[in-house]
Amino acid sequence: MLDAPVLVLNRSYLPIHVTSVRRAYCLLYRGIAKAVNERYQTFDFESWRGLRVRAGDDATGIVGGVIRVPRVILLGAFDWVPKRHVRFSRVNIYARDSNACQYCGQSMARSMLNLDHVVPRSQGGRSTWENVVCCCRDCNRRKGGRTPMQAGMRLIRRPTKPRWTPTMGVLGGRKGHPDWRPYLSVVDASYWNAELAEY
């Protein structure tokens, strides 16, 4: 339980990081952060420790009892704002396309997918959001260096640049806790991913 993820907010309530429960307890105890409950109330360490642990709450044992596991913490003196730019990266393309081949629609593990240029680079296609899609190996071989029309294939969905960060649902590869949802629509966590060159 001490390694479970906790969402970290800056003092403007913008998500900036994911840490562990262990680290969250340290930040609370030192007065650097406050715990935020599901009703957006904030608690310092002493008041958080005094909360009753309800049925269904995750908790850890401490000297003299148990303490609820915070799922969201708020830093008291940190104003850094995450970038809003959605990076053109492999991870974000997979997330945008929901790990599904954009030709046959089959969902599969990322290790079984390739990235495909809709208009092949050999025909002047560029590496951009609007020209790169997830593709299974079989469809990629079948399409080869042709356009979908030339190969007799059809795209399920036309590729576009996302207006939001597709990786927010899986911060650092982890699914977010339900208590995170109110904060996730405003963050760009894709800075963790390498950006692909657009050309």
Beta strands, then each sheet from edge to edge (+ up, - down):
strand 1: 5-9
strand 2: 15-20
strand 3: 33-36
strand 4: 42-43
strand 5: 59-62
strand 6: 65-68
strand 7: 72-75
strand 8: 113-117
strand 9: 132-136
sheet 1: 2+ 1- 7- 3+ 4-
sheet 2: 5+ 6-
sheet 3: 8+ 9-
end
